[in-house]
Amino acid sequence: MSPRLRPLRPREPMPDFVREALEERGLTEKYEARPPYQRNDYLLWINKVKREETKRKHLEQMLEELEAGGVYMGMKWNG
């Protein structure tokens, strides 16, 4: 393997509450338009925390960033 290539992270499953939130807010298309690494990172960020309150906080930030566009994990993104 080339030293510049990293192994891919495992694909994160999408919890039902995330799918439902995307549908309710009409953001499924915006989510699907993001690059695969961003979609996976968002799900990992939501899935890895234990407290339900933190999961909801991360979900809300993802939804707000999708609505706003041009933002990914609190950083400017030109997509």
C-alpha positions as CSV (number, residue, x, y, z in Angstrom):
1,M,0.0,0.0,0.0
2,S,1.2,3.4,-0.8
3,P,2.2,5.4,2.3
4,R,-0.2,8.2,1.1
5,L,-3.2,5.9,1.1
6,R,-5.1,5.3,4.3
7,P,-7.5,2.4,4.9
8,L,-11.1,3.4,4.6
9,R,-13.1,3.8,7.8
10,P,-15.9,1.2,8.2
11,R,-19.2,2.5,7.0
12,E,-21.4,3.7,9.8
13,P,-25.0,2.6,10.0
14,M,-27.7,5.3,9.9
15,P,-29.9,5.1,13.0
16,D,-33.6,5.4,12.3
17,F,-33.9,8.6,14.3
18,V,-31.3,10.3,12.0
19,R,-33.1,9.1,8.9
20,E,-36.4,10.3,10.3
21,A,-35.0,13.7,11.2
22,L,-33.6,14.1,7.7
23,E,-36.9,13.3,6.2
24,E,-38.9,15.5,8.6
25,R,-36.7,18.5,7.8
26,G,-36.6,17.8,4.0
27,L,-32.8,17.4,4.1
28,T,-32.4,13.9,2.7
29,E,-31.3,15.2,-0.7
30,K,-28.8,17.6,0.8
31,Y,-27.4,14.8,2.9
32,E,-27.1,12.5,0.0
33,A,-25.3,15.2,-2.0
34,R,-22.5,15.4,0.5
35,P,-19.4,13.3,-0.2
36,P,-19.4,9.8,1.2
37,Y,-16.6,10.7,3.8
38,Q,-18.8,13.5,5.2
39,R,-21.9,11.4,5.5
40,N,-19.9,8.7,7.2
41,D,-18.1,11.2,9.5
42,Y,-21.5,12.7,10.6
43,L,-22.9,9.3,11.4
44,L,-19.7,8.2,13.3
45,W,-19.9,11.5,15.2
46,I,-23.5,10.8,16.2
47,N,-23.1,7.1,16.8
48,K,-20.0,7.1,18.9
49,V,-21.3,9.1,21.8
50,K,-23.2,7.4,24.6
51,R,-25.5,10.0,26.0
52,E,-28.7,10.5,24.2
53,E,-28.6,14.2,24.8
54,T,-25.2,14.4,23.0
55,K,-26.5,12.3,20.1
56,R,-29.3,14.8,19.7
57,K,-27.0,17.8,19.9
58,H,-24.7,16.3,17.2
59,L,-27.7,15.5,15.0
60,E,-29.0,19.0,15.3
61,Q,-25.7,20.5,14.3
62,M,-25.6,18.2,11.3
63,L,-29.1,19.2,10.3
64,E,-28.3,22.9,10.7
65,E,-25.2,22.6,8.6
66,L,-27.1,20.8,5.9
67,E,-29.7,23.5,5.9
68,A,-27.1,26.3,5.8
69,G,-24.9,24.7,3.2
70,G,-21.2,25.6,2.9
71,V,-20.5,24.2,6.4
72,Y,-19.0,20.8,7.5
73,M,-18.3,20.0,11.1
74,G,-18.2,23.7,12.0
75,M,-15.8,24.5,9.2
76,K,-16.3,26.4,6.0
77,W,-16.8,23.9,3.1
78,N,-17.2,24.6,-0.6
79,G,-19.3,21.8,-1.9
